[in-house]
Amino acid sequence: MDWISFYDFKHSVIYVNERHRDVHYRNIAKDIRGYVPPHSADVLDYGCGEATSADLVAAAASHLTLVEAAPNVRAALTARYAGNGKITVLTPDEAMAKPPGSFDLIVMHSVAQYLTGAELDRLLGEFHRLVKPDGLVIIGDIVPPQMAAPAAALSLLRFGAENGFFWAAVGGLIRILLSDYFRLKKTHGLSHYTEAEMLAHLTAAGYTAKRAERNIGHNPWRMTSLARKA
Ligand SMILES: C[S@@+](CC[C@H](N)C(=O)[O-])C[C@H]1O[C@@H](n2cnc3c(N)ncnc32)[C@H](O)[C@@H]1O
């Protein structure tokens, strides 16, 4: 098993219940929507996961391309948005085959930790080709090296308390301890970056970048980087 198949497996580890999943994606969609440029923007969400509120982003854009590597998750997205003409669901290879300058905004949220440094650099290079000269690339939910697990647990509990699923979140934390997550973490690892390390990756890939004031989503200990072509 790798991280993509972990995310492809229908189980209750990632989201403690449906309410958690839906509030999680609504939060992220609202934050992404805040970055969509006002007039007719083409948006790419790379590694979008279940994206149950992608219609909120699509409503603010001229078109939204959802890219998901996990086949079952992708099939569910295709079914969910079949009636929405502003949303297309693609594989990573299909997205990478798009012509240069196809997108005004590219978002990759909560994916960088599952990529090796070399995979991240390759993708940053692809995004550099795919984004328009004045476009924006957002790398969100970057996990810093220090205290990542306690910060994730605390953020989940707080998110649960604020959204009516606190006890389900407690149960979810116990379930994740017993899941494949920690085994995979040992075998495949997770990539952590300081703010300076992520900025160095982005600079080397040809961007000028800065850290956003706040992270997208519910975990304020993680970081979001905003990058434009240098
Ligand atoms: C934590 S989920 C993030 C989903 C969504 N963006 C969000 O913020 O909720 C991680 C995503 O990374 C994707 N992923 C993991 N490893 C990947 C890889 N090597 N290439 C592309 N996507 C990958 C998984 O399929 C999954 O959708």
The ligand as an SDF file (V2000), in Angstrom:
LIG
                    3D

 27 29  0  0  0  0  0  0  0  0999 V2000
   -4.9870   14.6180    2.6990 C   0  0  0  0  0  0  0  0  0  0  0  0
   -5.6180   14.2740    1.0880 S   0  0  0  0  0  0  0  0  0  0  0  0
   -5.9120   15.9220    0.5220 C   0  0  0  0  0  0  0  0  0  0  0  0
   -7.1980   16.0540   -0.1990 C   0  0  0  0  0  0  0  0  0  0  0  0
   -7.6740   17.5000   -0.3600 C   0  0  0  0  0  0  0  0  0  0  0  0
   -6.7680   18.2830   -1.1660 N   0  0  0  0  0  0  0  0  0  0  0  0
   -7.8330   18.1170    1.0250 C   0  0  0  0  0  0  0  0  0  0  0  0
   -7.1410   19.0900    1.3120 O   0  0  0  0  0  0  0  0  0  0  0  0
   -8.6370   17.6210    1.7940 O   0  0  0  0  0  0  0  0  0  0  0  0
   -4.1560   13.7940    0.2390 C   0  0  0  0  0  0  0  0  0  0  0  0
   -4.3350   13.6090   -1.2530 C   0  0  0  0  0  0  0  0  0  0  0  0
   -3.0350   13.4080   -1.8230 O   0  0  0  0  0  0  0  0  0  0  0  0
   -3.1520   12.4840   -2.8750 C   0  0  0  0  0  0  0  0  0  0  0  0
   -1.8280   11.9130   -3.0990 N   0  0  0  0  0  0  0  0  0  0  0  0
   -1.0640   11.2160   -2.2300 C   0  0  0  0  0  0  0  0  0  0  0  0
    0.1020   10.8530   -2.8040 N   0  0  0  0  0  0  0  0  0  0  0  0
    0.0810   11.3560   -4.0730 C   0  0  0  0  0  0  0  0  0  0  0  0
    0.9960   11.3180   -5.1720 C   0  0  0  0  0  0  0  0  0  0  0  0
    2.1560   10.6980   -5.0820 N   0  0  0  0  0  0  0  0  0  0  0  0
    0.6140   11.9290   -6.3120 N   0  0  0  0  0  0  0  0  0  0  0  0
   -0.5650   12.5670   -6.4260 C   0  0  0  0  0  0  0  0  0  0  0  0
   -1.4710   12.6390   -5.4110 N   0  0  0  0  0  0  0  0  0  0  0  0
   -1.1550   12.0370   -4.2530 C   0  0  0  0  0  0  0  0  0  0  0  0
   -4.1820   11.4750   -2.3820 C   0  0  0  0  0  0  0  0  0  0  0  0
   -4.7610   10.7660   -3.4390 O   0  0  0  0  0  0  0  0  0  0  0  0
   -5.1640   12.3830   -1.6410 C   0  0  0  0  0  0  0  0  0  0  0  0
   -6.2070   12.8030   -2.4650 O   0  0  0  0  0  0  0  0  0  0  0  0
  1  2  1  0
  2  3  1  0
  2 10  1  0
  3  4  1  0
  4  5  1  0
  5  6  1  0
  5  7  1  0
  7  8  2  0
  7  9  1  0
 10 11  1  0
 11 12  1  0
 11 26  1  0
 12 13  1  0
 13 14  1  0
 13 24  1  0
 14 15  1  0
 14 23  1  0
 15 16  2  0
 16 17  1  0
 17 18  1  0
 17 23  2  0
 18 19  1  0
 18 20  2  0
 20 21  1  0
 21 22  2  0
 22 23  1  0
 24 25  1  0
 24 26  1  0
 26 27  1  0
M  CHG  2   2   1   9  -1
M  END
$$$$
